[in-house]
Amino acid sequence: VFVPLSALLYNAFTEDTGFGPGAFSLDNFVEAYSSWHILRLFWNSVVFALGTAITTFVMGALVAWAVERTDAPGAALFHTLSLLSFAVPGLLMAMAWIFVFSPNIGWGNAVLKSAFGLGEAPVNIYSMAGMTWALSSHYFPLAYLALGPALRVLDVRMEEAALMSGGNYSQVFTRVTLPLLRPAILSALLLLFVMGMASYEVPRLIGRPARIDVFTTDIQGAIISTPPAFGVASALGLTLLAICILAVYFYRRATRHAESFATITGKG
């Protein structure tokens, strides 16, 4: 971790000479952040990361609840299939959704157009919603892996006591189950947010044609420019790094609280 971070900081605060870093300079930050484009970049990145975190969490939570808290048939198979989804490389997952819901070549759109007699493709994968769905379908096993163990070790006696005390199922869920799961929920959401901010394959393959730039695609654009602007890319990377570090900080706090909460409830 120390070596790449040191290189990132060094390149961000030095002049690009074409032959490597030069003298100390702040020109990289001026070039990277002096345009209004940076506000749109920040907005797109946060919206994409938040949308992915929420969508992925809902998908993973439904899988975790079905596997751990119900007697649904095929739960073990569902568990295996969800993990296999995460094993598929992100690049292939993005390409697969393009082949399904591209307005021009997507076979899924072709089926919908034929079935409902539509003149235009009803689904456009080249959009913020399409980006969010494509990444969520790849990362939802992370939410499942974070919530599954928490549901597995949840003390159902507290829920049963609440029901015996006259509470209905909705009251028990909101006042007992959710508070018990709050540390795991926060940890999962923050982890998914960090993964969304750092994602590159989906924004590159789906976001670029839709003209939706995020930090990772803008960094890549600076690197492949002629000549390569490594200093500008490093300056942009520092903002992405700062956002992720802040999210990881809260993630660590949520994890630490989860451990202490589990200890307290276990003693009780």
Secondary structure as UniProt FT lines:
FT   HELIX           2..12
FT   STRAND          14..16
FT   STRAND          21..24
FT   HELIX           27..33
FT   HELIX           37..69
FT   TURN            73..74
FT   HELIX           75..87
FT   HELIX           90..101
FT   TURN            103..105
FT   HELIX           107..116
FT   HELIX           128..152
FT   HELIX           156..164
FT   TURN            165..166
FT   HELIX           169..172
FT   HELIX           173..177
FT   HELIX           178..198
FT   HELIX           201..202
FT   HELIX           203..207
FT   TURN            208..211
FT   HELIX           215..223
FT   HELIX           230..267
//
